[in-house]
Amino acid sequence: MTVEHITPAGMLQPAPYHHVAVGTGSRHVHVSGQVARLADGTPVAPGDLAGQVAQALRNTAVGLAGAGATFADVLRLTFYVTGWTPDQAGAFMSGVESVAAEIGLPNPMPPASLIGVDALFEADMMVELEATAIVD
């Protein structure tokens, strides 16, 4: 299996890692942890869980598109949320619903996990999202 590492235009650059890895054979697409930042590093929706979820999903869509995939190809999503408590579910889902049509996120979503964490690599970020997809 061959792996191609890419960081598509429109994603934060430079970064100490590639945002997307594509394996050939059965094409597996892995989008690294996306946060609520624009490509130039500008934070989006500081302190706003719904806004950060929405931007992390937008960034994930850019990564998928860079590898020729869409959310229709996604096998799994993993969300990491700092300070997670179940009473935040409404804000979390509000963020998802606010961009679902824009980014082609199916309803229901692909299999997903939401994992509460103490901190993320970037201290001002509340949400990080990873995606795995298969493309024919």
Sequence and secondary structure as in RCSB ss.txt:
>XXXX:A:sequence
MTVEHITPAGMLQPAPYHHVAVGTGSRHVHVSGQVARLADGTPVAPGDLAGQVAQALRNTAVGLAGAGATFADVL
RLTFYVTGWTPDQAGAFMSGVESVAAEIGLPNPMPPASLIGVDALFEADMMVELEATAIVD
>XXXX:A:secstr
  EEEE  TTS SS SS SEEEETTTEEEEEEEE SB TT  B STT HHHHHHHHHHHHHHHHHHTT  GGGEE
EEEEEEET  GGGHHHHHHHHHHHHHHHT  SS SSEEEEEES  SSTT SEEEEEEEEE 
